[in-house]
Structures are given as structure tokens and as C-alpha cells.
Amino acid sequence: MKLHIVPARTGLQWVRLGMKTFFRQPLALAGLFFMFMAAVSVISLVPLLGTFVSLGLVPAATLGLMAASREASQGRFPMPSLLVLAFRSGAEQTRNMLILGALYAGGLMLVLGLSALLGPEVPPPPADLPSGEVSPEMVRALFADTGLWVAMVLYIPLFMAFWHAPALVHWHRVSPLKSLFFSVMACWSNKWAMLFYFLGWVGVFMLVGLVMSLIGGIAGGSQFAGMVLYPIVLLLASMFHASIYFTFRDSFVTEDTTAQTGDR
């Protein structure tokens, strides 16, 4: 396995490939993402350990969604069993993925804990403000929140460490700690492509949001938004997760070009 440096414009190609792949199997990919979100939501309701366990399953679920995207990109139907792909490759691989999940859950909870300690208490919204509306004062208070900026700064290295890690552990048999290091190196080496990638998705979300606002204003405002907002967000999130596989595929090369095939 070797690191592959890609040009910055590749980031926009990843966005396009994610959207193109999603529309090849929209119901399957959206359904898998919904299953993942539903499972995490239910597990998080368990007292004491629910939140930690649900966060710990994120790397394994991310791998499953990446495998589903790969299947769809190759013209195959992604089966629901792909969501548990990380736990169907033997005891050692299962153990490594659980370790990776525990590291992710611990790291994210540490980030959230530090941001909560350093951030001021958020005042409640004014009583006369209609439900669902955002006032300028609320926006200013949000951006003045120290905890928010601390969380963002601390989450960036966590995000880089776990972006490629699940795929490295599963498809390349890399140990959990080494996968974190290689993931950081890959994200940093391809930082311009990753920047274009995220800016591309921000543009897609903003464009869809603008269109939805215009349609909502014509169709009746809040009632229309309540009916279609969640499905639209679900579809956009599914498209985004469908694109993650391509960021991994193009960031690493192996002598064996079939290293990432065969998991169905």
C-alpha cells in the first residue's frame, strides 16, 4: 500500500462520483444510511453506555456504507448485510474494528467534554420568538461561543485520523493505531483535494437549501418544509456518504489492484 497524491480538482470529482453512484442505487443507499441512523438512535437511548456504544459503531457503519458505494459503482446492488461487513471478516478484524470504534467514541466524547467546559452557557431563546425561527442575536451568540470553536479545532485532527481508518483496517489489514497515522498522512497530503471536496459539498447543500427555501416560500412555508426537509436531508447525507469511498480509493494504491474487491 502506498499513498497516492491527487490534484486539487479531484475533490470535485469525488463529489460528482458520489452523486452519480447514489443515483445508480438511490433506494438502496438511502435505505442503508437510514438503517444506520435508526440503529444508532435506538442504541443511544440505552442508559449509561448507549451513547458510547452508538459512537463506537460509527467506524464500522462508515465502512459498510463505503462498501455499499463500491458495490453500486460497479453496477451491483448493495445488500443490507454490508452494514455489518466489519464484523464478518474473522475475530481479529472484528477486534480491530471494535478497538477503532472505542478510540473514536473516546476521542469524540473528549472533544465534546472540553468544548462544554470551555464554552459559556447558551441562553434560552426569547419567549416571543416563533418556534423554528433564528434571530440575529442567536446567530451572534453561536459564533461567539468559545466551546464551539474549541470543538471545531479539536475535531479536525480527529476527523483526519478516522476518515480512512476503517477502510485501512478492513481492506488493507492495517492495525488500528497505524490506520489512524496513515489516515492523517493521507488527508494532509491530499489536503487541497479534501478542501475542494468539502467546499463542493457545502456548495451542494447551500444550493439545495436555497432551492428548498424558494419552493417553500411559494408552497406555503413551514408546513411544506416540515414535510420535505427530513427526506431531502436524508438523501443529501446518503449522497455524501456514497462519496467517501472514492476519497479512500484514490488516496491509496497497491501492487495488487484487486485488493479492494470481493466483499459482498
Secondary structure, DSSP 8 states (H G I E B T S, - for coil): -EE----TTHHHHHHHHHHHHHHHSHHHHHHHHHHHHHHHHHHHTSTTTHHHHHHHTHHHHHHHHHHHHHHHHTT----GGGGGGGGSS-HHHHHHHHHHHHHHHHHHHHHHHHHHHHS-------TTS-TT---HHHHHHHHT-HHHHHHHHHHHHHHHHHHSHHHHHHHS---HHHHHHHHHHHHHHTHHHHHHHHHHHHHHHHHHHHHHHHHHHHHTTHHHHHHHHHHHHHHHHHHHHHHHHHHHHTTEE-SSTTTT----
